[in-house]
Amino acid sequence: MTATDIELPSWSGAAHARNLASAAMRVTYKVHPHGNHHVGTSGPALLVARSESLLAGTLIHATVPRPVHVVANAAMTSALRQGMLTRAGVIPVRSEAAIDAQRIARLALEDDRAVALTGSIVNPAYLVAVTGALVVPVVLLGAEGRVPTDPPRPRSRIDVYYTDPVRITVNGDPLAVGTRAAVGERIRQILDDAEEQAARRSGRLS
């Protein structure tokens, strides 16, 4: 795929996926969203979750107040067909470097959409550096089974925490390695703080 082949992911597909995910998660699990108003209803927003769970993208779809384009994590890529992902407005990852996924995600953010990164396939530093999008940390508690990529048992409680959005100041050339490294370190700190905050609020950290 060349740069000229890059197209925006399906907004209507993401909206439809949101409706389906909301219904499916209500039936299957006890899902409790917290702070999802932080995502907002307009403007570019980059939701970042470290969870590798197969359900990570579905839980985000189900609990946000707007359509969101989820970048498929490793579990989603392995379990679901690429055509199915594309129809749902999900951004597929076609290579280990995930260059195409990053390009599509950048295009969506520049179109004032919301994009969600789950797992570790795509580094958020590049997207933040080149678009200046707000970073919204997302913490999923109870979304994993015995193996991190597996879903939990049906009727399990799952808490989805969205914490305060953060705008990261980018100093220097956004494409420079040093600049992206500094942005990446700031994102790591933000996610660490969000995970600690979610653990405290949930009572899982005394």
Residue frames as qw, qx, qy, qz and C-alpha x, y, z in Angstrom:
[[0.000, 0.888, 0.459, 0.000, 0.00, 0.00, 0.00],
 [0.422, 0.275, -0.004, 0.864, 1.38, 3.37, -1.01],
 [0.051, -0.286, -0.385, 0.876, 0.72, 6.74, 0.61],
 [0.332, 0.062, -0.305, -0.891, -1.75, 7.57, -2.17],
 [0.478, -0.217, -0.807, -0.271, -3.75, 4.42, -1.37],
 [0.143, -0.178, -0.719, 0.656, -4.42, 5.49, 2.23],
 [0.314, -0.504, -0.453, -0.665, -8.11, 6.12, 2.90],
 [0.361, -0.344, 0.438, -0.749, -10.04, 7.17, 5.96],
 [0.022, -0.123, -0.983, 0.133, -11.54, 4.25, 7.88],
 [0.257, -0.498, -0.652, -0.510, -15.31, 3.87, 7.79],
 [0.166, -0.195, 0.403, -0.879, -17.01, 6.33, 10.16],
 [0.744, -0.138, -0.132, -0.640, -20.40, 4.67, 9.70],
 [0.782, 0.039, -0.619, 0.068, -18.77, 1.31, 10.38],
 [0.268, 0.145, -0.629, 0.715, -17.32, 2.63, 13.63],
 [0.443, -0.171, 0.188, -0.860, -20.72, 4.04, 14.62],
 [0.843, -0.063, -0.359, -0.396, -22.40, 0.70, 13.87],
 [0.637, 0.111, -0.680, 0.345, -19.68, -1.19, 15.78],
 [0.055, -0.231, 0.493, -0.837, -20.28, 1.08, 18.77],
 [0.685, -0.148, 0.014, -0.713, -23.98, 0.19, 18.83],
 [0.871, 0.037, -0.474, -0.124, -23.34, -3.54, 18.46],
 [0.465, 0.223, -0.662, 0.544, -20.55, -3.56, 21.03],
 [0.287, -0.283, 0.378, -0.833, -22.68, -1.74, 23.59],
 [0.835, -0.117, -0.090, -0.530, -25.47, -4.29, 23.27],
 [0.830, 0.149, -0.529, 0.092, -23.12, -7.28, 23.29],
 [0.296, 0.289, -0.630, 0.657, -21.15, -6.16, 26.33],
 [0.492, -0.287, 0.263, -0.779, -24.32, -5.42, 28.34],
 [0.912, -0.051, -0.195, -0.357, -25.55, -8.95, 27.73],
 [0.841, 0.192, -0.455, 0.220, -22.25, -10.75, 28.29],
 [0.529, 0.021, -0.475, 0.703, -20.45, -8.81, 31.04],
 [0.284, -0.867, -0.362, 0.191, -21.06, -6.37, 33.86],
 [0.526, 0.333, 0.063, 0.780, -19.35, -3.38, 32.30],
 [0.270, -0.865, -0.297, 0.300, -18.87, -0.22, 34.35],
 [0.499, 0.542, 0.056, 0.674, -17.48, 2.82, 32.48],
 [0.413, -0.751, -0.231, 0.461, -15.92, 5.66, 34.47],
 [0.194, -0.681, 0.180, 0.683, -15.08, 9.12, 33.15],
 [0.548, 0.302, 0.631, 0.458, -15.98, 8.42, 29.53],
 [0.175, 0.948, 0.247, -0.099, -17.02, 12.07, 29.17],
 [0.369, -0.682, 0.361, 0.518, -13.28, 12.78, 28.91],
 [0.538, 0.157, 0.661, 0.499, -13.36, 11.42, 25.35],
 [0.172, 0.454, -0.049, -0.873, -15.61, 14.27, 24.25],
 [0.645, 0.505, 0.555, -0.149, -17.87, 14.25, 21.22],
 [0.577, 0.808, 0.042, 0.109, -15.72, 16.12, 18.73],
 [0.001, 0.887, -0.461, 0.025, -12.12, 16.95, 17.88],
 [0.701, 0.352, -0.613, 0.098, -9.10, 14.68, 17.53],
 [0.611, -0.584, 0.426, -0.323, -8.52, 12.38, 20.48],
 [0.573, 0.340, -0.745, 0.027, -6.06, 9.51, 20.86],
 [0.808, -0.453, 0.170, -0.336, -7.27, 6.92, 23.37],
 [0.420, 0.500, -0.743, 0.148, -4.40, 4.79, 24.65],
 [0.844, -0.384, 0.215, -0.309, -4.82, 1.51, 26.54],
 [0.019, -0.572, 0.819, 0.042, -2.09, -0.98, 27.33],
 [0.745, -0.005, 0.587, -0.316, -4.46, -3.95, 27.45],
 [0.097, 0.295, -0.832, -0.459, -3.75, -6.79, 25.02],
 [0.465, 0.232, 0.776, -0.357, -7.19, -8.32, 25.66],
 [0.159, 0.295, 0.790, 0.514, -9.26, -9.49, 22.71],
 [0.064, -0.778, -0.624, 0.021, -12.08, -7.41, 24.20],
 [0.321, -0.404, -0.098, 0.851, -10.10, -4.16, 24.52],
 [0.013, -0.048, -0.420, -0.906, -11.38, -2.61, 21.32],
 [0.312, -0.502, -0.728, -0.347, -14.95, -3.83, 21.86],
 [0.391, -0.613, -0.522, 0.444, -15.03, -2.40, 25.39],
 [0.170, -0.301, 0.054, 0.937, -13.84, 0.97, 24.14],
 [0.149, -0.254, -0.622, -0.726, -16.45, 0.92, 21.36],
 [0.384, -0.543, -0.740, -0.102, -19.11, 0.09, 23.93],
 [0.438, -0.649, -0.430, 0.449, -18.30, 2.78, 26.47],
 [0.263, -0.171, 0.106, 0.944, -17.41, 5.95, 24.55],
 [0.297, 0.654, 0.435, -0.543, -19.86, 8.73, 23.61],
 [0.425, 0.724, -0.255, -0.480, -18.74, 8.86, 19.97],
 [0.950, 0.304, -0.028, 0.060, -17.59, 6.52, 17.19],
 [0.314, -0.774, 0.523, 0.172, -13.95, 5.58, 17.54],
 [0.790, 0.476, -0.382, -0.056, -11.51, 3.88, 15.18],
 [0.756, -0.531, 0.382, 0.017, -9.71, 1.14, 17.08],
 [0.380, 0.623, -0.676, -0.106, -6.30, 0.05, 15.86],
 [0.950, -0.119, -0.236, -0.166, -6.41, -3.74, 16.08],
 [0.369, -0.677, 0.629, -0.099, -4.15, -5.26, 18.71],
 [0.106, 0.351, -0.913, -0.178, -2.45, -8.63, 18.28],
 [0.318, 0.177, 0.885, -0.290, -5.38, -10.63, 19.70],
 [0.532, 0.605, 0.251, -0.537, -7.91, -8.90, 17.44],
 [0.341, 0.616, -0.561, -0.435, -5.68, -9.35, 14.41],
 [0.010, -0.214, 0.976, 0.044, -5.34, -13.08, 15.09],
 [0.291, 0.279, 0.847, -0.346, -8.98, -13.78, 15.92],
 [0.439, 0.694, 0.371, -0.434, -10.91, -11.65, 13.42],
 [0.633, 0.399, 0.460, 0.478, -10.87, -11.47, 9.63],
 [0.269, -0.173, 0.095, 0.943, -9.43, -8.30, 8.13],
 [0.121, -0.393, -0.556, -0.722, -12.62, -7.65, 6.15],
 [0.444, -0.678, -0.586, 0.013, -14.67, -7.79, 9.32],
 [0.448, -0.471, -0.197, 0.733, -12.33, -5.34, 11.04],
 [0.160, 0.046, 0.316, 0.934, -12.45, -2.91, 8.12],
 [0.241, -0.550, -0.620, -0.506, -16.25, -2.93, 7.96],
 [0.499, -0.707, -0.460, 0.200, -16.35, -2.04, 11.67],
 [0.068, 0.958, -0.086, 0.265, -14.16, 1.01, 11.12],
 [0.759, -0.552, 0.239, 0.248, -11.26, -0.77, 12.81],
 [0.306, 0.827, -0.454, -0.126, -7.79, 0.04, 11.52],
 [0.996, -0.030, 0.000, 0.079, -6.10, -3.28, 10.64],
 [0.271, -0.763, 0.547, 0.212, -2.41, -3.94, 11.19],
 [0.890, 0.435, -0.069, -0.120, -0.98, -5.59, 8.09],
 [0.686, 0.449, -0.426, 0.382, 2.70, -5.70, 8.99],
 [0.690, -0.364, -0.413, 0.470, 4.97, -5.97, 12.01],
 [0.308, 0.024, -0.084, 0.947, 6.04, -2.35, 11.62],
 [0.044, 0.713, 0.654, -0.249, 2.38, -1.23, 11.42],
 [0.191, -0.172, 0.195, 0.946, 3.32, 1.64, 9.11],
 [0.157, -0.369, -0.625, -0.670, 0.04, 1.54, 7.17],
 [0.398, -0.654, -0.636, 0.097, -1.96, 1.47, 10.41],
 [0.346, -0.487, -0.184, 0.781, -0.09, 4.53, 11.65],
 [0.062, 0.031, 0.397, 0.915, -0.75, 6.39, 8.40],
 [0.288, -0.516, -0.678, -0.437, -4.47, 5.62, 8.52],
 [0.436, -0.639, -0.515, 0.369, -4.69, 6.56, 12.20],
 [0.268, -0.294, 0.018, 0.917, -2.91, 9.85, 11.48],
 [0.084, -0.251, -0.542, -0.798, -5.36, 10.61, 8.66],
 [0.386, -0.618, -0.672, -0.132, -8.31, 9.94, 10.99],
 [0.414, -0.572, -0.337, 0.622, -6.92, 12.21, 13.71],
 [0.164, -0.144, 0.227, 0.949, -6.27, 14.96, 11.19],
 [0.254, -0.382, -0.610, -0.647, -9.94, 14.61, 10.23],
 [0.333, -0.363, 0.336, -0.803, -10.88, 15.37, 13.88],
 [0.834, -0.191, -0.421, -0.300, -11.84, 11.78, 14.71],
 [0.588, -0.593, 0.494, -0.241, -11.15, 9.61, 17.74],
 [0.720, 0.351, -0.598, -0.001, -8.62, 6.78, 17.45],
 [0.747, -0.559, 0.295, -0.207, -7.92, 4.11, 20.05],
 [0.474, 0.496, -0.720, 0.101, -4.63, 2.24, 20.44],
 [0.845, -0.427, 0.202, -0.250, -4.66, -0.98, 22.46],
 [0.955, -0.040, 0.110, 0.272, -1.76, -3.22, 23.27],
 [0.424, -0.679, 0.313, 0.511, 1.74, -2.52, 22.05],
 [0.697, 0.381, 0.466, 0.389, 1.65, -2.89, 18.26],
 [0.298, 0.744, 0.172, 0.573, 1.52, 0.83, 17.50],
 [0.439, -0.251, -0.335, 0.795, 3.60, 3.33, 19.46],
 [0.050, 0.882, 0.467, -0.041, 1.44, 6.40, 20.21],
 [0.380, -0.592, 0.077, 0.707, 4.44, 8.77, 20.27],
 [0.262, 0.079, 0.559, 0.783, 4.52, 9.26, 16.50],
 [0.042, -0.660, -0.661, -0.355, 0.79, 10.02, 16.27],
 [0.317, -0.840, -0.304, 0.321, 0.90, 12.50, 19.14],
 [0.426, -0.422, 0.227, 0.768, 4.04, 14.18, 17.81],
 [0.184, 0.105, 0.577, 0.789, 2.71, 14.74, 14.29],
 [0.165, -0.603, -0.633, -0.456, -0.96, 15.53, 15.05],
 [0.033, -0.257, 0.376, -0.890, -0.91, 17.15, 18.51],
 [0.599, -0.405, -0.530, -0.443, -4.02, 15.15, 19.42],
 [0.514, -0.546, 0.390, -0.534, -5.18, 14.99, 23.02],
 [0.388, 0.146, -0.905, 0.099, -4.14, 11.80, 24.80],
 [0.703, -0.374, 0.092, -0.598, -6.93, 10.09, 26.74],
 [0.044, 0.306, -0.935, 0.176, -5.57, 7.28, 28.95],
 [0.816, -0.148, -0.215, -0.516, -7.81, 4.20, 29.16],
 [0.075, -0.347, 0.890, -0.286, -7.44, 1.55, 31.86],
 [0.775, -0.108, -0.425, -0.456, -9.30, -1.76, 31.63],
 [0.222, -0.348, 0.803, -0.430, -9.67, -3.73, 34.85],
 [0.622, 0.100, 0.698, -0.341, -11.04, -7.26, 34.65],
 [0.646, 0.577, -0.151, -0.476, -10.93, -7.43, 30.85],
 [0.376, 0.501, -0.772, -0.104, -8.50, -10.34, 30.66],
 [0.944, -0.194, -0.169, -0.208, -8.82, -14.05, 31.29],
 [0.843, -0.432, 0.198, 0.250, -6.13, -16.41, 32.57],
 [0.600, 0.096, 0.323, 0.725, -4.09, -15.50, 29.51],
 [0.046, -0.483, -0.099, 0.869, -3.90, -11.72, 28.93],
 [0.167, 0.116, -0.544, -0.814, -5.17, -11.99, 25.36],
 [0.201, -0.349, -0.902, -0.158, -8.18, -14.11, 26.38],
 [0.369, -0.522, -0.128, -0.758, -11.54, -12.66, 27.46],
 [0.213, -0.201, 0.750, -0.593, -12.77, -13.15, 31.05],
 [0.044, 0.303, 0.952, -0.029, -15.61, -15.46, 32.00],
 [0.187, -0.542, -0.488, -0.657, -19.14, -14.33, 31.07],
 [0.472, -0.790, -0.338, -0.196, -20.85, -12.08, 33.65],
 [0.629, -0.204, -0.235, 0.713, -17.49, -10.94, 35.01],
 [0.064, -0.948, -0.176, 0.256, -17.26, -7.34, 36.15],
 [0.623, 0.244, 0.171, 0.724, -15.16, -5.11, 33.90],
 [0.128, -0.876, -0.180, 0.429, -14.29, -1.54, 34.80],
 [0.576, 0.471, 0.244, 0.622, -13.25, 0.87, 32.05],
 [0.305, -0.779, -0.166, 0.522, -11.57, 4.03, 33.33],
 [0.460, 0.656, 0.171, 0.573, -11.04, 7.11, 31.18],
 [0.462, -0.586, -0.231, 0.625, -8.86, 9.69, 32.92],
 [0.090, 0.877, 0.048, -0.470, -8.24, 13.37, 32.22],
 [0.746, 0.579, 0.135, 0.299, -7.11, 14.09, 28.66],
 [0.489, -0.647, 0.190, 0.553, -3.60, 15.48, 28.35],
 [0.578, 0.812, -0.022, 0.083, -2.15, 17.70, 25.65],
 [0.789, -0.320, 0.164, 0.498, 1.55, 16.98, 25.30],
 [0.137, 0.923, -0.208, -0.294, 3.86, 19.80, 24.28],
 [0.897, 0.223, 0.198, 0.328, 6.06, 18.68, 21.41],
 [0.145, -0.887, 0.281, 0.336, 9.45, 20.37, 21.32],
 [0.255, -0.430, 0.735, 0.458, 11.46, 19.96, 18.16],
 [0.425, 0.237, -0.633, -0.602, 10.90, 18.20, 14.85],
 [0.811, -0.095, 0.287, -0.501, 7.97, 15.75, 15.29],
 [0.922, 0.315, -0.213, -0.079, 9.73, 13.28, 13.00],
 [0.221, 0.642, -0.664, 0.313, 13.02, 13.35, 14.88],
 [0.693, -0.124, -0.700, 0.117, 13.84, 10.24, 16.89],
 [0.261, 0.004, -0.565, 0.783, 14.71, 12.28, 19.98],
 [0.380, -0.132, 0.035, -0.915, 11.44, 14.20, 19.85],
 [0.762, -0.159, -0.465, -0.422, 9.38, 11.02, 19.58],
 [0.583, -0.040, -0.711, 0.392, 11.36, 9.44, 22.41],
 [0.001, 0.054, -0.430, 0.901, 10.56, 12.39, 24.68],
 [0.595, -0.110, -0.149, -0.782, 6.88, 12.23, 23.75],
 [0.748, -0.070, -0.649, -0.123, 6.87, 8.47, 24.31],
 [0.370, -0.007, -0.689, 0.623, 8.33, 8.87, 27.78],
 [0.275, -0.065, 0.240, -0.929, 5.68, 11.44, 28.66],
 [0.725, -0.090, -0.384, -0.564, 2.95, 9.08, 27.46],
 [0.624, -0.033, -0.751, 0.213, 4.43, 6.27, 29.56],
 [0.098, 0.009, -0.566, 0.818, 4.27, 8.48, 32.66],
 [0.493, -0.060, -0.034, -0.867, 0.69, 9.48, 31.89],
 [0.764, -0.072, -0.556, -0.321, -0.39, 5.85, 31.52],
 [0.456, -0.002, -0.746, 0.485, 1.41, 4.85, 34.73],
 [0.139, -0.018, 0.394, -0.908, -0.43, 7.59, 36.61],
 [0.636, -0.047, -0.251, -0.729, -3.77, 6.60, 35.04],
 [0.700, -0.053, -0.711, -0.044, -3.31, 2.95, 36.02],
 [0.270, -0.037, -0.681, 0.679, -2.48, 3.89, 39.60],
 [0.332, -0.019, 0.153, -0.931, -5.47, 6.24, 39.75],
 [0.711, -0.057, -0.452, -0.536, -7.82, 3.55, 38.37],
 [0.585, -0.043, -0.776, 0.231, -6.49, 0.96, 40.80],
 [0.059, -0.030, -0.556, 0.828, -7.07, 3.30, 43.74],
 [0.485, -0.006, -0.033, -0.874, -10.56, 4.26, 42.63],
 [0.743, -0.028, -0.566, -0.357, -11.51, 0.63, 42.14],
 [0.718, -0.561, 0.293, -0.291, -10.18, -0.37, 45.55],
 [0.968, 0.163, -0.117, 0.154, -7.57, -2.67, 44.03],
 [0.547, 0.334, -0.342, 0.687, -4.73, -0.56, 45.39],
 [0.493, -0.776, -0.373, 0.125, -4.74, 0.45, 49.04]]
